[in-house]
Amino acid sequence: MTIEVIGAGWGRTATNSLKLGLERLGFGVCHHMWEVANDQERLVPLWNTALDGNPDWDAIFDGNRSAVDWPVAAYWQELSEHFPDAKVILTTRTPESWYASISTTILEVIDDPEQMPEPARPVSRMAKRAVTRSLGTDWSADALMKRFRAHEAQVKTSLDPDRLLVFNPADGWAPICEFLGVSVPSEPFPRSNHRDEFFSNMDDIS
């Protein structure tokens, strides 16, 4: 088994909706930060080793055909090289709406992992390392929106057009199904992980 779809979009660009969509299309279980949080004993050490510079991608993604969200998004370029046949999906939204979302969810959680409930601390520590790899250490609005724009531009210019889909989940199933060569489901594209659901998921980490 190998990774066939890589998500290059940063967290809070509907990556959980993309995860659910890919699973519905047969590319699951999709590797996502929530999967890491629910398998901390195995995956947090593997990701910390990757963040230390010694990734074992095949071990991290054992059993997966798709992978999205952080920490994946911090390594989208390395992963696109390691899995050269994988297609890449860049979930997108406006920089302003992305900042408004991430500043009241992910950044709140990882700002001080030691203030999190004890069961969530290992994944929160690792998540802070992964997110910081993408965002840097200046989390002001202007700095983060600038990095967001630069990230999207880099993804768009680094990959062959036939390998990349820039995807707004509001566009529904059609673009992603055409890109992946699969049939369009009858139900609407999933919409998930609004702020209340995000913190409910955090409370469920054990």
Beta strands, then each sheet from edge to edge (+ up, - down):
strand 1: 5-7
strand 2: 30-31
strand 3: 66-67
strand 4: 87-91
strand 5: 164-167
sheet 1: 2+ 3+ 1+ 4+ 5+
end
